[in-house]
Amino acid sequence: MVEPSDAELRERYRPSLAAEPQDLRAASGSTTAVALVQQTVGRLNRMEAMQQQAMSAAQEIHRRARLSAVKAALRRLDDGDFGWCADCDEFIGTERLDLDPTLTRCVGCVR
């Protein structure tokens, strides 16, 4: 496997990584708060509202974690460490990075 240069990696992955934080922030702002009003029509409606609130909170946690991973990937691109396994220092591979450019470990080290 031929390893791409740092410049090739930046050219290939920076555009999508740079756009993702804005998309994540926009999605974060669109999350609506669920009102848990005591006088709702019934117990099931309140349970549905609570479930929706929990799902919204979980989505926000996921967005924040993804934003952190994207920022770290952008730093690695700038530092020249992008695409290298954090455990074994082998190249992760463009096929794997194409699936998720925030990955920090190769297939062998993930197992």
TIMIDREN-530683 format. One record per residue (C-alpha): residue number from 1; x, y, z. Coordinates in nm, 4 decimals, always signed. Example, Ala and Ser with C-alpha at 12.3 -4.5 7.8 and 13.67 -1.06 7.14 Angstrom:
<atom 1, <+1.2300, -0.4500, +0.7800>>,
<atom 2, <+1.3670, -0.1060, +0.7140>>,
# end
This chain:
<atom 1, <+0.0000, +0.0000, +0.0000>>,
<atom 2, <+0.1379, +0.3391, -0.1032>>,
<atom 3, <+0.0984, +0.5954, +0.1697>>,
<atom 4, <-0.0183, +0.9382, +0.0533>>,
<atom 5, <+0.1795, +1.2467, +0.1492>>,
<atom 6, <+0.0605, +1.4885, +0.4178>>,
<atom 7, <-0.0367, +1.7338, +0.1431>>,
<atom 8, <-0.2456, +1.4675, -0.0337>>,
<atom 9, <-0.4166, +1.3766, +0.2926>>,
<atom 10, <-0.4942, +1.7422, +0.3673>>,
<atom 11, <-0.6329, +1.7960, +0.0188>>,
<atom 12, <-0.8456, +1.4824, +0.0399>>,
<atom 13, <-0.9897, +1.5138, +0.3924>>,
<atom 14, <-0.9753, +1.8802, +0.5013>>,
<atom 15, <-1.2813, +2.0001, +0.3011>>,
<atom 16, <-1.5225, +1.7503, +0.4573>>,
<atom 17, <-1.3689, +1.7784, +0.8044>>,
<atom 18, <-1.3727, +2.1586, +0.7924>>,
<atom 19, <-1.7406, +2.1670, +0.6917>>,
<atom 20, <-1.8587, +1.9220, +0.9560>>,
<atom 21, <-1.8331, +2.1477, +1.2671>>,
<atom 22, <-2.0676, +2.4015, +1.1113>>,
<atom 23, <-2.3150, +2.1246, +1.0241>>,
<atom 24, <-2.2956, +1.9836, +1.3773>>,
<atom 25, <-2.3486, +2.3255, +1.5351>>,
<atom 26, <-2.6481, +2.3896, +1.3087>>,
<atom 27, <-2.8008, +2.0546, +1.4047>>,
<atom 28, <-2.7361, +2.1296, +1.7706>>,
<atom 29, <-2.9307, +2.4538, +1.7496>>,
<atom 30, <-3.2262, +2.2807, +1.5871>>,
<atom 31, <-3.2852, +2.0504, +1.8831>>,
<atom 32, <-3.6114, +2.1496, +2.0422>>,
<atom 33, <-3.6687, +2.1392, +2.4131>>,
<atom 34, <-3.9487, +1.9089, +2.5207>>,
<atom 35, <-4.1891, +2.0518, +2.7737>>,
<atom 36, <-4.2776, +1.8184, +3.0546>>,
<atom 37, <-4.6049, +1.9751, +3.1591>>,
<atom 38, <-4.7836, +1.8050, +3.4459>>,
<atom 39, <-5.1235, +1.8754, +3.2927>>,
<atom 40, <-5.0612, +1.6823, +2.9706>>,
<atom 41, <-5.3495, +1.4747, +2.8431>>,
<atom 42, <-5.2290, +1.1572, +3.0024>>,
<atom 43, <-4.9506, +0.9528, +3.1471>>,
<atom 44, <-4.8514, +0.8114, +2.8062>>,
<atom 45, <-4.8083, +1.1582, +2.6590>>,
<atom 46, <-4.5825, +1.2518, +2.9490>>,
<atom 47, <-4.3814, +0.9315, +2.9039>>,
<atom 48, <-4.3458, +1.0055, +2.5322>>,
<atom 49, <-4.2279, +1.3579, +2.6137>>,
<atom 50, <-3.9726, +1.2220, +2.8603>>,
<atom 51, <-3.8500, +0.9691, +2.6040>>,
<atom 52, <-3.8155, +1.2438, +2.3418>>,
<atom 53, <-3.6233, +1.4573, +2.5905>>,
<atom 54, <-3.3841, +1.1692, +2.6636>>,
<atom 55, <-3.3322, +1.1068, +2.2921>>,
<atom 56, <-3.2604, +1.4759, +2.2306>>,
<atom 57, <-3.0067, +1.4774, +2.5139>>,
<atom 58, <-2.8358, +1.1655, +2.3734>>,
<atom 59, <-2.8195, +1.3225, +2.0264>>,
<atom 60, <-2.6600, +1.6348, +2.1719>>,
<atom 61, <-2.3976, +1.4246, +2.3540>>,
<atom 62, <-2.3222, +1.2420, +2.0270>>,
<atom 63, <-2.2894, +1.5720, +1.8368>>,
<atom 64, <-2.0493, +1.7127, +2.0956>>,
<atom 65, <-1.8348, +1.3975, +2.0872>>,
<atom 66, <-1.8268, +1.4057, +1.7061>>,
<atom 67, <-1.7334, +1.7756, +1.7092>>,
<atom 68, <-1.4451, +1.6997, +1.9445>>,
<atom 69, <-1.3274, +1.4139, +1.7189>>,
<atom 70, <-1.3437, +1.6357, +1.4094>>,
<atom 71, <-1.1452, +1.9131, +1.5786>>,
<atom 72, <-0.8818, +1.6578, +1.6835>>,
<atom 73, <-0.8617, +1.5235, +1.3255>>,
<atom 74, <-0.8113, +1.8760, +1.1926>>,
<atom 75, <-0.5297, +1.9290, +1.4454>>,
<atom 76, <-0.3683, +1.6019, +1.3338>>,
<atom 77, <-0.3915, +1.7205, +0.9718>>,
<atom 78, <-0.2133, +2.0422, +1.0668>>,
<atom 79, <+0.0498, +1.8583, +1.2737>>,
<atom 80, <+0.1233, +1.5937, +1.0090>>,
<atom 81, <-0.0011, +1.3083, +1.2304>>,
<atom 82, <-0.3225, +1.2459, +1.0385>>,
<atom 83, <-0.3746, +0.8945, +0.9054>>,
<atom 84, <-0.1295, +0.7218, +1.1386>>,
<atom 85, <-0.2388, +0.4710, +1.4021>>,
<atom 86, <-0.2077, +0.6065, +1.7556>>,
<atom 87, <-0.1088, +0.2602, +1.8838>>,
<atom 88, <+0.1295, +0.1079, +1.6277>>,
<atom 89, <+0.2282, +0.4102, +1.4126>>,
<atom 90, <+0.1266, +0.2297, +1.0909>>,
<atom 91, <-0.0731, +0.4069, +0.8212>>,
<atom 92, <-0.4464, +0.3551, +0.8843>>,
<atom 93, <-0.5349, +0.3379, +0.5165>>,
<atom 94, <-0.7387, +0.5602, +0.2921>>,
<atom 95, <-1.0208, +0.3063, +0.2655>>,
<atom 96, <-1.0738, +0.3241, +0.6407>>,
<atom 97, <-1.0275, +0.7018, +0.6549>>,
<atom 98, <-1.2783, +0.7445, +0.3730>>,
<atom 99, <-1.5368, +0.5806, +0.5989>>,
<atom 100, <-1.4520, +0.8044, +0.8944>>,
<atom 101, <-1.1629, +1.0515, +0.8775>>,
<atom 102, <-1.1673, +1.0981, +1.2557>>,
<atom 103, <-1.0390, +0.7453, +1.3203>>,
<atom 104, <-0.7131, +0.7181, +1.5096>>,
<atom 105, <-0.6456, +0.3433, +1.5018>>,
<atom 106, <-0.5876, +0.0878, +1.2275>>,
<atom 107, <-0.8011, -0.2241, +1.1910>>,
<atom 108, <-0.5371, -0.4422, +1.3562>>,
<atom 109, <-0.5228, -0.2276, +1.6703>>,
<atom 110, <-0.8997, -0.1916, +1.6991>>,
<atom 111, <-0.9398, -0.5677, +1.7340>>,
# end
